[in-house]
């Protein structure tokens, strides 16, 4: 056991917060999954919890393996993986399956692993690639045409392939890429051109969706209805379909209101029986119902502590690439968590983003673990610099 702990390197506090979130996820998923007996049949909460255990166990293994790599190798890995994820996204868009009532193809089936969501994989590797491009180039000297050919074309292809089936993820990816370029000091005049090209692409895709609504999977009507429901304060026309997002949003608000300041205690949620996405998109609402508003705030605080450790690592680690890499894969985790919570309490329209390291789902957990592993690998660079400093004394 001592030998195992000696091999666990990197930021110890980040390790602790990550393990804490994963341990808590068992209680949350086990409780919230009891309604799946009614939704899917032939499954018990214990079976679902065991499946979640396998996902988490593999996730811990992923963190351990990834964090042992030198962070500089992720630069090369991202360049290799981008064509692979583009191939997966094309296959998903044309041959993918739907799960949980989604009206667009987001998943593919992989033997032994089950359903797999390539957009989540694309997200992490594109952020690595973005850190690579921004970290190795003098941004004020590189021309826009060169950047477009070597970098932005990859961003547009990946975002464009995700956009038809998963608008929220496409927007999140593009926003995080823009955030990283701004932090890195990318010329603002070039970003204006990027926004122009992106806006033109979106308009063209929407026109294609309108002209050929049944030609391939898209969610234009879903986007429109979600925005209209979020803006409208009239609930009288709300759908009673259990798979509709307006229905689930309302049930989530009811769960939060019932939780109040006291909570129903673990496993005693009532609204999980009315939320088909109680283990994923709306698990935060069930957590508040069972653990009260205080429990929800504590969970929020843990995510903020994770974010704090990431920013401390970014501040301490030497080298522009390492800083951008940690920010590129780390900040989206915190932003995704805050988005999930904001959707649950009704501050944002429904996006379909899971709660990182807590919601069920193999691909989401594993890629969150890849991101954590990368950040831990970056934090090891701090330890190396400290050892060098000690040797000079």
TORFI-777175 format. One record per residue (C-alpha): residue in three letters; x, y, z negated; residue number from 1. Coordinates in nm, 2 decimals, always signed. Example, Ala and Ser with C-alpha at 12.3 -4.5 7.8 and 13.67 -1.06 7.14 Angstrom:
('Ala', (+1.23, -0.45, -0.78), 1)
('Ser', (+1.37, -0.11, -0.71), 2)
# end
This chain:
('Unk', (+0.00, +0.00, +0.00), 1)
('Unk', (+0.29, +0.24, -0.09), 2)
('Unk', (+0.44, +0.17, +0.25), 3)
('Unk', (+0.11, +0.25, +0.42), 4)
('Unk', (+0.09, +0.59, +0.25), 5)
('Unk', (+0.45, +0.67, +0.33), 6)
('Unk', (+0.35, +0.63, +0.70), 7)
('Unk', (+0.06, +0.88, +0.66), 8)
('Unk', (+0.22, +1.21, +0.75), 9)
('Unk', (+0.10, +1.55, +0.84), 10)
('Unk', (-0.11, +1.79, +0.65), 11)
('Unk', (-0.24, +1.60, +0.34), 12)
('Unk', (-0.53, +1.83, +0.27), 13)
('Unk', (-0.66, +1.79, +0.63), 14)
('Unk', (-0.64, +1.41, +0.58), 15)
('Unk', (-0.84, +1.44, +0.25), 16)
('Unk', (-1.12, +1.66, +0.40), 17)
('Unk', (-1.14, +1.43, +0.70), 18)
('Unk', (-1.17, +1.11, +0.49), 19)
('Unk', (-1.42, +1.29, +0.26), 20)
('Unk', (-1.65, +1.37, +0.56), 21)
('Unk', (-1.62, +1.02, +0.69), 22)
('Unk', (-1.71, +0.86, +0.35), 23)
('Unk', (-2.01, +1.09, +0.31), 24)
('Unk', (-2.12, +1.00, +0.66), 25)
('Unk', (-2.20, +0.65, +0.54), 26)
('Unk', (-2.46, +0.77, +0.29), 27)
('Unk', (-2.61, +1.01, +0.54), 28)
('Unk', (-2.63, +0.77, +0.83), 29)
('Unk', (-2.75, +0.48, +0.62), 30)
('Unk', (-3.04, +0.68, +0.48), 31)
('Unk', (-3.13, +0.86, +0.80), 32)
('Unk', (-3.12, +0.54, +1.01), 33)
('Unk', (-3.41, +0.37, +0.83), 34)
('Unk', (-3.66, +0.52, +1.07), 35)
('Unk', (-3.49, +0.35, +1.36), 36)
('Unk', (-3.67, +0.03, +1.27), 37)
('Unk', (-3.99, +0.20, +1.39), 38)
('Unk', (-3.83, +0.38, +1.69), 39)
('Unk', (-3.63, +0.09, +1.83), 40)
('Unk', (-3.73, -0.22, +1.64), 41)
('Unk', (-3.52, -0.53, +1.55), 42)
('Unk', (-3.27, -0.32, +1.36), 43)
('Unk', (-3.22, -0.26, +0.99), 44)
('Unk', (-3.04, +0.03, +0.82), 45)
('Unk', (-2.77, -0.21, +0.71), 46)
('Unk', (-2.71, -0.32, +1.07), 47)
('Unk', (-2.69, +0.04, +1.18), 48)
('Unk', (-2.46, +0.13, +0.88), 49)
('Unk', (-2.23, -0.16, +0.98), 50)
('Unk', (-2.21, -0.04, +1.33), 51)
('Unk', (-2.13, +0.31, +1.20), 52)
('Unk', (-1.86, +0.15, +0.98), 53)
('Unk', (-1.70, -0.01, +1.28), 54)
('Unk', (-1.70, +0.33, +1.46), 55)
('Unk', (-1.55, +0.51, +1.16), 56)
('Unk', (-1.29, +0.23, +1.10), 57)
('Unk', (-1.17, +0.26, +1.46), 58)
('Unk', (-1.18, +0.64, +1.42), 59)
('Unk', (-0.94, +0.62, +1.12), 60)
('Unk', (-0.71, +0.39, +1.33), 61)
('Unk', (-0.72, +0.64, +1.61), 62)
('Unk', (-0.62, +0.93, +1.38), 63)
('Unk', (-0.33, +0.72, +1.24), 64)
('Unk', (-0.20, +0.62, +1.58), 65)
('Unk', (-0.24, +0.96, +1.74), 66)
('Unk', (-0.08, +1.16, +1.45), 67)
('Unk', (+0.24, +0.95, +1.48), 68)
('Unk', (+0.30, +1.07, +1.84), 69)
('Unk', (+0.52, +1.38, +1.89), 70)
('Unk', (+0.28, +1.66, +1.98), 71)
('Unk', (+0.48, +1.75, +2.29), 72)
('Unk', (+0.36, +1.43, +2.46), 73)
('Unk', (+0.00, +1.55, +2.46), 74)
('Unk', (+0.09, +1.80, +2.73), 75)
('Unk', (+0.19, +1.52, +2.97), 76)
('Unk', (-0.10, +1.30, +2.86), 77)
('Unk', (-0.36, +1.57, +2.94), 78)
('Unk', (-0.22, +1.61, +3.30), 79)
('Unk', (-0.25, +1.23, +3.35), 80)
('Unk', (-0.60, +1.21, +3.20), 81)
('Unk', (-0.78, +1.49, +3.39), 82)
('Unk', (-0.82, +1.29, +3.72), 83)
('Unk', (-0.94, +0.99, +3.51), 84)
('Unk', (-1.21, +1.19, +3.32), 85)
('Unk', (-1.32, +1.35, +3.65), 86)
('Unk', (-1.37, +1.01, +3.79), 87)
('Unk', (-1.57, +0.91, +3.48), 88)
('Unk', (-1.78, +1.22, +3.50), 89)
('Unk', (-1.87, +1.16, +3.87), 90)
('Unk', (-1.96, +0.80, +3.79), 91)
('Unk', (-2.18, +0.91, +3.50), 92)
('Unk', (-2.36, +1.18, +3.71), 93)
('Unk', (-2.44, +0.93, +3.98), 94)
('Unk', (-2.47, +0.59, +3.80), 95)
('Unk', (-2.50, +0.68, +3.43), 96)
('Unk', (-2.78, +0.58, +3.19), 97)
('Unk', (-3.01, +0.77, +2.96), 98)
('Unk', (-3.04, +0.70, +2.59), 99)
('Unk', (-3.28, +0.82, +2.32), 100)
('Unk', (-3.53, +0.97, +2.56), 101)
('Unk', (-3.28, +1.21, +2.73), 102)
('Unk', (-3.40, +1.30, +3.08), 103)
('Unk', (-3.05, +1.31, +3.23), 104)
('Unk', (-2.77, +1.06, +3.26), 105)
('Unk', (-2.49, +1.13, +3.01), 106)
('Unk', (-2.36, +0.78, +2.92), 107)
('Unk', (-2.20, +0.48, +3.08), 108)
('Unk', (-2.20, +0.13, +2.94), 109)
('Unk', (-1.86, -0.03, +2.86), 110)
('Unk', (-1.83, -0.40, +2.77), 111)
('Unk', (-1.76, -0.45, +2.40), 112)
('Unk', (-1.79, -0.08, +2.32), 113)
('Unk', (-2.15, -0.02, +2.44), 114)
('Unk', (-2.25, +0.33, +2.54), 115)
('Unk', (-1.98, +0.58, +2.62), 116)
('Unk', (-2.01, +0.96, +2.68), 117)
('Unk', (-1.73, +1.08, +2.92), 118)
('Unk', (-1.81, +1.45, +2.86), 119)
('Unk', (-1.68, +1.43, +2.51), 120)
('Unk', (-1.36, +1.28, +2.63), 121)
('Unk', (-1.33, +1.54, +2.90), 122)
('Unk', (-1.37, +1.82, +2.64), 123)
('Unk', (-1.07, +1.71, +2.43), 124)
('Unk', (-0.83, +1.65, +2.72), 125)
('Unk', (-0.93, +1.97, +2.90), 126)
('Unk', (-0.84, +2.17, +2.58), 127)
('Unk', (-0.51, +1.99, +2.57), 128)
('Unk', (-0.45, +2.08, +2.93), 129)
('Unk', (-0.55, +2.44, +2.87), 130)
('Unk', (-0.29, +2.46, +2.58), 131)
('Unk', (-0.04, +2.31, +2.82), 132)
('Unk', (-0.10, +2.57, +3.09), 133)
('Unk', (-0.11, +2.87, +2.86), 134)
('Unk', (+0.19, +2.76, +2.65), 135)
('Unk', (+0.43, +2.70, +2.93), 136)
('Unk', (+0.36, +3.00, +3.16), 137)
('Unk', (+0.43, +3.37, +3.13), 138)
('Unk', (+0.07, +3.48, +3.17), 139)
('Unk', (+0.14, +3.84, +3.27), 140)
('Unk', (+0.36, +3.72, +3.55), 141)
('Unk', (+0.15, +3.44, +3.70), 142)
('Unk', (-0.07, +3.54, +3.99), 143)
('Unk', (-0.45, +3.47, +3.99), 144)
('Unk', (-0.43, +3.25, +4.30), 145)
('Unk', (-0.16, +3.03, +4.14), 146)
('Unk', (-0.36, +3.00, +3.82), 147)
('Unk', (-0.67, +2.92, +4.01), 148)
('Unk', (-0.50, +2.64, +4.20), 149)
('Unk', (-0.31, +2.49, +3.90), 150)
('Unk', (-0.56, +2.55, +3.62), 151)
('Unk', (-0.90, +2.71, +3.68), 152)
('Unk', (-1.00, +2.46, +3.95), 153)
('Unk', (-0.97, +2.18, +3.70), 154)
('Unk', (-1.19, +2.38, +3.45), 155)
('Unk', (-1.46, +2.45, +3.72), 156)
('Unk', (-1.47, +2.09, +3.84), 157)
('Unk', (-1.51, +1.94, +3.49), 158)
('Unk', (-1.76, +2.20, +3.37), 159)
('Unk', (-1.95, +2.17, +3.70), 160)
('Unk', (-1.98, +1.79, +3.67), 161)
('Unk', (-2.10, +1.82, +3.31), 162)
('Unk', (-2.34, +2.11, +3.37), 163)
('Unk', (-2.63, +1.92, +3.54), 164)
('Unk', (-2.69, +1.67, +3.26), 165)
('Unk', (-2.55, +1.85, +2.96), 166)
('Unk', (-2.57, +2.23, +2.97), 167)
('Unk', (-2.48, +2.28, +2.60), 168)
('Unk', (-2.16, +2.09, +2.63), 169)
('Unk', (-2.07, +2.26, +2.96), 170)
('Unk', (-2.12, +2.60, +2.80), 171)
('Unk', (-1.93, +2.50, +2.49), 172)
('Unk', (-1.63, +2.37, +2.69), 173)
('Unk', (-1.62, +2.68, +2.91), 174)
('Unk', (-1.65, +2.91, +2.60), 175)
('Unk', (-1.37, +2.73, +2.42), 176)
('Unk', (-1.14, +2.75, +2.73), 177)
('Unk', (-1.21, +3.13, +2.75), 178)
('Unk', (-1.15, +3.17, +2.38), 179)
('Unk', (-0.81, +3.00, +2.41), 180)
('Unk', (-0.71, +3.21, +2.71), 181)
('Unk', (-0.80, +3.53, +2.53), 182)
('Unk', (-0.60, +3.43, +2.22), 183)
('Unk', (-0.30, +3.34, +2.44), 184)
('Unk', (-0.31, +3.69, +2.61), 185)
('Unk', (-0.44, +3.59, +2.95), 186)
('Unk', (-0.49, +3.91, +3.17), 187)
('Unk', (-0.84, +4.04, +3.13), 188)
('Unk', (-0.86, +4.14, +3.49), 189)
('Unk', (-0.82, +3.78, +3.58), 190)
('Unk', (-1.08, +3.67, +3.34), 191)
('Unk', (-1.33, +3.90, +3.51), 192)
('Unk', (-1.26, +3.71, +3.84), 193)
('Unk', (-1.31, +3.38, +3.65), 194)
('Unk', (-1.65, +3.49, +3.52), 195)
('Unk', (-1.75, +3.60, +3.87), 196)
('Unk', (-1.66, +3.27, +4.02), 197)
('Unk', (-1.83, +3.08, +3.74), 198)
('Unk', (-2.15, +3.29, +3.77), 199)
('Unk', (-2.16, +3.23, +4.14), 200)
('Unk', (-2.12, +2.86, +4.09), 201)
('Unk', (-2.41, +2.85, +3.83), 202)
('Unk', (-2.64, +3.04, +4.06), 203)
('Unk', (-2.56, +2.81, +4.35), 204)
('Unk', (-2.62, +2.50, +4.14), 205)
('Unk', (-2.96, +2.63, +4.01), 206)
('Unk', (-3.06, +2.71, +4.37), 207)
('Unk', (-2.98, +2.35, +4.46), 208)
('Unk', (-3.17, +2.22, +4.16), 209)
('Unk', (-3.47, +2.42, +4.27), 210)
('Unk', (-3.45, +2.32, +4.63), 211)
('Unk', (-3.39, +1.95, +4.57), 212)
('Unk', (-3.55, +1.88, +4.22), 213)
('Unk', (-3.55, +1.50, +4.27), 214)
('Unk', (-3.22, +1.46, +4.45), 215)
('Unk', (-3.02, +1.39, +4.14), 216)
('Unk', (-3.04, +1.42, +3.76), 217)
('Unk', (-3.07, +1.77, +3.62), 218)
('Unk', (-3.23, +1.94, +3.32), 219)
('Unk', (-3.34, +2.27, +3.46), 220)
('Unk', (-3.69, +2.24, +3.34), 221)
('Unk', (-3.57, +2.13, +3.00), 222)
('Unk', (-3.34, +2.43, +2.96), 223)
('Unk', (-3.62, +2.66, +3.06), 224)
('Unk', (-3.87, +2.51, +2.81), 225)
('Unk', (-3.61, +2.51, +2.52), 226)
('Unk', (-3.53, +2.88, +2.57), 227)
('Unk', (-3.90, +2.97, +2.60), 228)
('Unk', (-3.98, +2.77, +2.28), 229)
('Unk', (-3.69, +2.94, +2.09), 230)
('Unk', (-3.80, +3.29, +2.20), 231)
('Unk', (-4.17, +3.23, +2.14), 232)
('Unk', (-4.31, +3.25, +1.79), 233)
('Unk', (-4.63, +3.08, +1.89), 234)
('Unk', (-4.64, +2.72, +1.77), 235)
('Unk', (-4.99, +2.64, +1.88), 236)
('Unk', (-4.89, +2.49, +2.21), 237)
('Unk', (-4.60, +2.28, +2.06), 238)
('Unk', (-4.57, +1.94, +2.21), 239)
('Unk', (-4.67, +1.64, +1.99), 240)
('Unk', (-4.43, +1.41, +2.18), 241)
('Unk', (-4.19, +1.27, +1.93), 242)
('Unk', (-3.90, +1.29, +2.18), 243)
('Unk', (-3.96, +1.65, +2.26), 244)
('Unk', (-3.70, +1.90, +2.12), 245)
('Unk', (-3.97, +2.14, +2.00), 246)
('Unk', (-4.13, +1.87, +1.80), 247)
('Unk', (-3.79, +1.76, +1.65), 248)
('Unk', (-3.70, +2.12, +1.57), 249)
('Unk', (-4.02, +2.17, +1.38), 250)
('Unk', (-3.97, +1.85, +1.18), 251)
('Unk', (-3.62, +1.96, +1.10), 252)
('Unk', (-3.74, +2.28, +0.96), 253)
('Unk', (-4.00, +2.09, +0.75), 254)
('Unk', (-3.72, +1.87, +0.61), 255)
('Unk', (-3.52, +2.17, +0.51), 256)
('Unk', (-3.82, +2.34, +0.35), 257)
('Unk', (-3.90, +2.02, +0.15), 258)
('Unk', (-3.54, +1.98, +0.04), 259)
('Unk', (-3.54, +2.33, -0.12), 260)
('Unk', (-3.32, +2.39, -0.42), 261)
('Unk', (-3.37, +2.04, -0.57), 262)
('Unk', (-3.38, +1.78, -0.29), 263)
('Unk', (-3.55, +1.44, -0.27), 264)
('Unk', (-3.23, +1.25, -0.38), 265)
('Unk', (-3.02, +1.02, -0.15), 266)
('Unk', (-3.23, +0.78, +0.06), 267)
('Unk', (-3.56, +0.95, -0.03), 268)
('Unk', (-3.61, +1.16, +0.28), 269)
('Unk', (-3.96, +1.16, +0.43), 270)
('Unk', (-3.90, +1.36, +0.75), 271)
('Unk', (-3.65, +1.10, +0.88), 272)
('Unk', (-3.95, +0.90, +0.97), 273)
('Unk', (-4.05, +1.17, +1.22), 274)
('Unk', (-3.71, +1.26, +1.36), 275)
('Unk', (-3.59, +1.02, +1.63), 276)
('Unk', (-3.25, +1.20, +1.63), 277)
('Unk', (-3.22, +1.19, +1.25), 278)
('Unk', (-2.88, +1.02, +1.26), 279)
('Unk', (-2.73, +1.25, +1.52), 280)
('Unk', (-2.85, +1.59, +1.63), 281)
('Unk', (-3.06, +1.66, +1.32), 282)
('Unk', (-2.88, +1.48, +1.05), 283)
('Unk', (-2.80, +1.80, +0.87), 284)
('Unk', (-3.17, +1.86, +0.82), 285)
('Unk', (-3.20, +1.52, +0.65), 286)
('Unk', (-2.90, +1.59, +0.44), 287)
('Unk', (-3.06, +1.91, +0.31), 288)
('Unk', (-3.38, +1.73, +0.24), 289)
('Unk', (-3.21, +1.47, +0.03), 290)
('Unk', (-2.92, +1.67, -0.12), 291)
('Unk', (-3.09, +2.01, -0.14), 292)
('Unk', (-2.98, +2.34, -0.01), 293)
('Unk', (-2.68, +2.32, -0.24), 294)
('Unk', (-2.57, +1.99, -0.08), 295)
('Unk', (-2.60, +2.15, +0.26), 296)
('Unk', (-2.39, +2.45, +0.15), 297)
('Unk', (-2.12, +2.22, +0.01), 298)
('Unk', (-2.10, +2.03, +0.34), 299)
('Unk', (-2.07, +2.36, +0.52), 300)
('Unk', (-1.79, +2.46, +0.27), 301)
('Unk', (-1.60, +2.14, +0.35), 302)
('Unk', (-1.61, +2.22, +0.72), 303)
('Unk', (-1.48, +2.57, +0.65), 304)
('Unk', (-1.20, +2.42, +0.44), 305)
('Unk', (-1.11, +2.20, +0.75), 306)
('Unk', (-1.11, +2.52, +0.96), 307)
('Unk', (-0.89, +2.69, +0.70), 308)
('Unk', (-0.63, +2.41, +0.71), 309)
('Unk', (-0.63, +2.43, +1.09), 310)
('Unk', (-0.56, +2.80, +1.08), 311)
('Unk', (-0.29, +2.76, +0.82), 312)
('Unk', (-0.12, +2.50, +1.04), 313)
('Unk', (-0.15, +2.73, +1.34), 314)
('Unk', (+0.01, +3.01, +1.14), 315)
('Unk', (+0.30, +2.80, +1.02), 316)
('Unk', (+0.38, +2.58, +1.32), 317)
('Unk', (+0.66, +2.71, +1.55), 318)
('Unk', (+0.61, +2.75, +1.92), 319)
('Unk', (+0.33, +2.89, +2.13), 320)
('Unk', (+0.22, +2.56, +2.28), 321)
('Unk', (+0.18, +2.39, +1.94), 322)
('Unk', (-0.03, +2.68, +1.81), 323)
('Unk', (-0.26, +2.68, +2.11), 324)
('Unk', (-0.29, +2.30, +2.10), 325)
('Unk', (-0.40, +2.30, +1.74), 326)
('Unk', (-0.64, +2.58, +1.80), 327)
('Unk', (-0.77, +2.43, +2.13), 328)
('Unk', (-0.87, +2.09, +1.98), 329)
('Unk', (-0.95, +2.21, +1.63), 330)
('Unk', (-1.17, +2.52, +1.66), 331)
('Unk', (-1.43, +2.34, +1.88), 332)
('Unk', (-1.48, +2.09, +1.59), 333)
('Unk', (-1.57, +2.37, +1.35), 334)
('Unk', (-1.77, +2.56, +1.61), 335)
('Unk', (-1.96, +2.24, +1.70), 336)
('Unk', (-2.04, +2.18, +1.33), 337)
('Unk', (-2.17, +2.53, +1.28), 338)
('Unk', (-2.38, +2.50, +1.60), 339)
('Unk', (-2.53, +2.17, +1.48), 340)
('Unk', (-2.62, +2.33, +1.15), 341)
('Unk', (-2.76, +2.65, +1.31), 342)
('Unk', (-2.98, +2.44, +1.53), 343)
('Unk', (-3.11, +2.24, +1.24), 344)
('Unk', (-3.21, +2.56, +1.05), 345)
('Unk', (-3.36, +2.72, +1.36), 346)
('Unk', (-3.10, +2.99, +1.42), 347)
('Unk', (-3.00, +2.84, +1.76), 348)
('Unk', (-3.21, +2.67, +2.03), 349)
('Unk', (-3.17, +2.29, +2.05), 350)
('Unk', (-2.83, +2.20, +2.20), 351)
('Unk', (-2.79, +1.83, +2.14), 352)
('Unk', (-2.45, +1.88, +1.96), 353)
('Unk', (-2.37, +1.62, +1.69), 354)
('Unk', (-2.22, +1.70, +1.35), 355)
('Unk', (-1.85, +1.61, +1.38), 356)
('Unk', (-1.74, +1.31, +1.17), 357)
('Unk', (-2.08, +1.28, +1.01), 358)
('Unk', (-2.33, +1.21, +1.29), 359)
('Unk', (-2.35, +0.86, +1.43), 360)
('Unk', (-2.21, +0.78, +1.77), 361)
('Unk', (-1.90, +0.61, +1.88), 362)
('Unk', (-1.76, +0.85, +2.14), 363)
('Unk', (-1.83, +1.16, +1.94), 364)
('Unk', (-1.66, +1.01, +1.63), 365)
('Unk', (-1.36, +0.88, +1.82), 366)
('Unk', (-1.29, +1.20, +2.01), 367)
('Unk', (-1.32, +1.40, +1.69), 368)
('Unk', (-1.06, +1.17, +1.54), 369)
('Unk', (-0.84, +1.22, +1.85), 370)
('Unk', (-0.86, +1.59, +1.78), 371)
('Unk', (-0.78, +1.55, +1.41), 372)
('Unk', (-0.49, +1.32, +1.50), 373)
('Unk', (-0.35, +1.58, +1.74), 374)
('Unk', (-0.37, +1.85, +1.47), 375)
('Unk', (-0.20, +1.63, +1.22), 376)
('Unk', (+0.07, +1.56, +1.48), 377)
('Unk', (+0.12, +1.93, +1.52), 378)
('Unk', (+0.14, +1.98, +1.15), 379)
('Unk', (+0.43, +1.74, +1.14), 380)
('Unk', (+0.63, +2.00, +1.34), 381)
('Unk', (+0.61, +2.22, +1.03), 382)
('Unk', (+0.76, +1.94, +0.82), 383)
('Unk', (+1.04, +1.91, +1.07), 384)
('Unk', (+1.12, +2.28, +1.05), 385)
('Unk', (+1.12, +2.27, +0.67), 386)
('Unk', (+1.36, +1.98, +0.67), 387)
('Unk', (+1.59, +2.17, +0.91), 388)
('Unk', (+1.57, +2.48, +0.68), 389)
('Unk', (+1.67, +2.26, +0.38), 390)
('Unk', (+1.97, +2.12, +0.57), 391)
('Unk', (+2.10, +2.47, +0.64), 392)
('Unk', (+2.08, +2.57, +0.28), 393)
# end
